[in-house]
Amino acid sequence: MLEINILRTDKQRVIEGLTKRNFTPERLKLVDQIVEMDDRRKFVQTNLDQLLARVNANSKEIGSLFKAGDKSQAEVLRQEVTNLKGQIKELENEQNRLIDDIETALIELPNIPHSSVRQGKSADDNEVYKDWSGPMPEFEGFDPLPHWDLAEKYNIIDLKLGVKLTGSGFPVFRGKGAKLERALINFFLDEAEKAGYEEIMPPLMVNEETARATGQLPDKEGQMYHIERDKFYLIPTAEVPVTNILRGEILSAADLPVQLTGYTPCFRREAGSYGSDVKGLNRVHQFDKVEIVQIAHPDQSYKVLSRMLEHVEQLLIKLELPYRILRLCGGDMGFTSALTFDFEVFSAAQRKWLEVSSVSNFETFQSNRLKLRFREEDGKPQLVHTLNGSALALARIVAAILENNQDSEGVKIPRVLQQFTGFERI
């Protein structure tokens, strides 16, 4: 959630940023409306403080008058206090309404994009930040099969069984397919540990407060699986519980950055998805992912973002997968992000790029909801910057490994994974 002070002190940047996100002039009026409501809140607060001060002063005076035997004047002041308390109650009710209305309005505003973000309406307007310059997979003497055919041919991923057990979009990994999935998880976690991240194994369900603090609610409510009876949500990513670990705390500047990683299954409705993009492992409702999260000093967060990009890039280099990095435009960025880079790997049989990671800096947007702050020595508490990235999302990584490494006799396992799988080929 944006800090309301930013709407006052840096209004032009706010308007330019929301315009990058394709806010219409009508929607931009919300910025002034929020400031006007906050002006009224401040006015009410000032009057409330004055009335409370008068009540306190009169209450002391009443005691003195009774001691002096001036009961008639004491009764006059007592009646005035009663009237003042009625006015105070009205002001408190108005103040509470204004606070609720301001928060409701602020929740409608997405994060302000970083200055490097270009304006655009969709993924078609994203910028190629780093393109692939190496060779693409080549196949001699046969046409490469898409991963869903390879999965069926070698009995390593059963999509039909997933439909039987649950429904479409819930694949069943089996045999060497299950071992490949587990190998990737172990590889990603080991690499994160080497980079200084503490491993977390969080719950797979969170409450509403947790989902709201990182911005999943109300923005992505329709994409989350909701357990209504218990008021829990299945997590769409480990980012949600892991970032919330420090909710409400004040850290020392010396504690920063905090580096956390976690493997979890992830659950997403993926409502509105259709066509070839949802075939096989391209888009599923349950998938495994290793997430990296950093809590950083505001002055260092973009250096931290660069290191996170390097970390994800090294994973793909070690897996020997063709990749490219996109900088997302304003129209394709997530609601909470100030700057997002997407990593895509090339799918050789499908002849298309598949997104496998998003790495984002949220600046203070999440920490404002989290009430997560830090303190310099002898300084006032300030909001931290939060960042997270997929390192990596496994479903499409598995799809790319199968398609890019196939030959006429099977699928070669990337060398870096063989110590985890215990085999070199499928």
N, C-alpha and C positions, 0 to 999 in steps of 0.2 A: 504494500500500500504506500502511495506517495506521501511524503511529509507535507503537511499543509503549508508550512513555511515556504516551501519551494514554489508553490503557486503564487505566493506574494513576491518573493525576492527575485525569482528567475522566471517570470511569467512568459517572456518571449521564447525562452528555450523550451518551456512546457508546450506552448502553442506550436512551435516548429516541430517538436518531437511527436506530438499527437497528429499533426498533419502528415508526417511520414507514415503514421499508422492508418492514414486515410480517414481521419475524423472529418466529418462535414462541418461547415460553419455552425450549423444548428447544434451539433454535439459539443463543439468547442465552447458553447455558452455555459456548459457545466462548470468550467473553471471559475468564471466570474460568480456563478451561483454559489459555489462552495465558499469562496472568499466572503461573499455577502453574508452567508449564514454564519461564518466564523466571526465576522464583524459584529453581528447581532449577539452571538454567544459571548463575546468579550464585553459588550455593553451590558448584557444581563449579569455577567459575573461581577462587573464593577458595581452595579446597583446592589447586587446581592451582598457583596462585601461591605458596602456602606450601611445597609440595613442591619446586618449582623453586628457591626460595630456599635450602632445605635442601641440595639437590644442589650448588648453587653454593658454599655455605659449606663443605660437606664436601670438595668438590673442592679448594678452596684449602687446607683443613686437611691433606688427604692429602699435598699437595706439601710442606708444612712438616714433616710427620712423617717423610717420606722423607729430607729434608735433615738432620733431626736424628738419623737412624738408627733411629727407632722403627718398624720395618717391621711388626711384629705389629699395632700399633694402626692403622697405615695400612691394612692388609688388612681389619681389622674395618670401618673406615669405607668402604672400597671395596665391600665386600659390601652394606653399607647403601645405598650409592648405586645399586648394581645393583637392589636391591629397590625403592628409590624410583622408579627409572626404569620399572619394571614397573607400579607404581601410576599413574605419570604417563601412561603409554600408555593405561591403562584409562580414566582421567579424560578424556583428549583424545578418545578414541573416543566416550565418552558426551556430551561437549560438542558434538562435531560432529553427533551424532544429534539432540541437542536443538535446535541451530541450524537444522537442516533441518526438523525437525518444527514449530518455531515459524514459520518462513517459510511452510511449506505451510499452516498454520492461518491465518496472517495474510492470505494470498492469498484465502481464502474470505470475508473480511470486506470489504464494499463501503465506499465513502466515507461519512462521517457527513454527513447533509443539513444545510444551513444552517437557522438557526432560523425563517426565513420559509417553509420548505417545509412544506406541509400533508401529513397522512397520507392515503393513498389507495391503491387497489389497481391502478388501470389508468388509461388515458388519459381515461376518462369522469370521473375525479375531478380532472383538471387545472383550474387556476384561470385565468380570462381576466384577464390582467394589463392588457392594453390592447385594447379592442374597436374595430372599424372604425366610424367615425361618418360616413363619406362615402357618396355614392351608389353603388349597385351597377350593373353594366352592364345596359343595356336594349336590346332588339332589337325593331325595328318591322317587321312584315310578313313575318317568317320565324322559324323555330325554330333557335336556335344549334346548330351541330354540335359534337360532342366532338372533341378534338384528333386522335384517331386517324382520324376520317373526314376532317378537314381535311387531315391529312398525306397521305392517299391521294389526295384530290381534287386537290391542288396538287403532288403528287409531290415532297414535301420531306423526308419521313421514311418509310423503307421498313421496316416491321416484319417483313414476310414474307421479305424478302431477308436480314434479320438471322438469321432462323430457318435459312435455307438455308446461310448462311456459318458460323454458330456454333450458335445455338439460341435458344429463347425468351428474351426479356429483353436482347437485344443489338441495339438499333436501328441502322439505317444512315441517317445524315443525308446529304442530297444537295441539290445546287443551292442555292436560296435558304435551304433549311433548314440546310445546312452553314454558310452565311455568317451566318445568324442565330445559330447556336451559337458561332461564332468571334467574332462581334460582342459577345456577352454576356461571353465570357471576357476580351476586351480591355477592355471597359468596367469589369468588376469589378476587374481588375488595376490599371488606371489610377486608379480611385478609391482602392484600397488604397495605392498609391504616394503619392497626394496626402495621405493620412492618416498618412504616415510609416512605412509598412511596407516592409521590404526584400524584394524578390522573390527567391524560391528556386525552382529547377527541380530537384526531388529525384528519386532513383530510384523506379521504380514497384514494385520488389520490396524487401523488407527481410528481415533474418535474425531468428531467434527472439528474440535478446536485445533487439533494437529493438522488436519487437511486444510483448514482455513489459514493457518499461520504461514504455510509455504505457497499459498495462492491457488491450490487446486479447487477450493471452494471460494466463491460460487462459480468461477470461470469454467471449470471442467466437470461440473457435477454430473452432467449427462454421460460422461465417458467413464465414470467410476462405478464399480459394482457396490451397491449399498445393501447392507444387512439391516433392514429397517427395525426389526424387533430389538436389536441391541444397539442401534444407532452407531454402527461401525462401518467403515469403508475399507474394501480390499485395496491395497496400495497399488498405484499405477507405476511406481518406481521407488527404489530405496531412498531416494532424495527426501521423501516426505518424512518418514520416521527418523532418519539419520540427522537431518538438519534440525529437527525439533528437539534433539537431545539437549541442546544448550538453550532452549527457549526460556526467556525470563532472567537470564544470568547476566552479570556484569563481569567481564574478563579483564585481566591485566593486559596492557599492550605487549608485555613480554611474552604472553601466552600465544600470541598470534604469529603465524597462521596456525589454525587447528586443521589437521588433515585426517579425514575419516573415509573409510571405504566399506562397502557392504555388498554381499551377494544376496539377491532375493529373486523369487519368481515375481513377475509383474502382471497385473490384471487390468485389461482395458476393453471397454465395449467396442471401440472402433466403429461407432455408429456412423452411418453414411458412407462407409467404404464399399467399393464395388469394383468389378472388372478384373483385369489381369493382375492388378496390384495386390489382390488379396489371395492369389493362388499359392498353394503350398505353404511355405514359411514366410512369404513376403509380408503378410499382415495377419497376426494371430491374436487371440484374446488372452492367452497366457504364454509368457516367454520368460526366459532367464536373463538376468542382466547383472553386471557388476558396476556399481556406481562409485564415483569419487566425489567427495564434498570438501570444500575448503571454506573456513571462516577467516577472513583476511582484514588487515588494516586498510582503510580506504585509500591511503597513499600508495599501497602496494598491490591492490587487487588486479590491476591489468598486467602487472608482471607475473602474478600468480596465474592469471588466465593463460598467458603465453606458455608457462611451464606445463599447465594442464594440456594444452594443445600438443606440446612436444611429447608428453607422456602417451597420449592416445595414438599419435602418429607412429611412435616407436613400436607400439603393439602391432599395428598393421604392417609395418616394415618387417618385423620378426615373423609374422604370419605369411609373408611373401604375397600379399594381396595388392592388386592395383587399387589405388585410392585417390580421391581428390577432396579438397576442403572448400566449402562454400561459406561465404559470409551472408547471412540472411538479411533480406530487405525488411523494411518496416511492416509490410503487409503479411509476411510469413513468420515473423518472430512470435514466440510465446508471449502470453499476456504479462508475465512477470519479468521478462528478460530486458536488460539494457543492451546487450550484445551477445549474439549467438553465432557459433560456427558449427556447421554440420559436416561430418565425415561421411563420405559415400564410398562403397567398394563396388567394383565392376563385376557384374554377373555375366559370365562368358556365354552361357547357353541362352539366356534371356536377352542378351545384348542391351543391358540397361544398368544404370547406377542405382544402388540400393543404399538408403540411409542406414548407418549403423551406430552413429553417435551424434549427440548434440552436447556442446560444451558452452556454458553460458555464465556471464557475470550478471547478477541481479542487483548489484550495488546495494542500496539500503531498502529496496522494495520489500524483500522478505523480512529483513531484520526489524523493520518498523512494526510489522505484524507480530513478529516473534518477541519483540521487546528484548532483543539481544544486543547488548552494548559492550563497550570496552572503555577503560579509563587509562589515560596517560598518567604518569606520576604527578600527583597533586592537581590533576585536571578534572573537568566535568565529564560524566559519562557521554560517549558518542556511539552512534549506531555503527556496527561493523558492516562489511560487505560480505555477501554470501555468493558462492560459486558452486557449480556442480557440472558433472559430465558423465556420459556413458563410457565405460572403459572395460568391456564393451557390451552392447546388446547382442545376444548370442544367435537368435533365430536366423537373421540374415547373414551373419558371419558364417554359420554352418552352411547355409545355402551357397554362399560364394566359394567356400572351401571345396564343397562337393563339385560344383560346376567347373571351377577353374583348374582343379587338380585331377580331373578324370582323364583316363586314357582308355585304350581298347580293352584293358584287363581289369579295371577297377578305378579306385580313387587313392591317390598318394596323400599321406598325412604330412602336413608341414613339419619340418625337422624339429622345430622348437616344441612341438606338442608330443613327440614320440615318447619322451621320458614319462609323460603323463598317461598316454594311451596304452603303452606296452606293445603297440603294433605299428607297422609302417604303412600298411595298406588296408583298404576295405575292398 
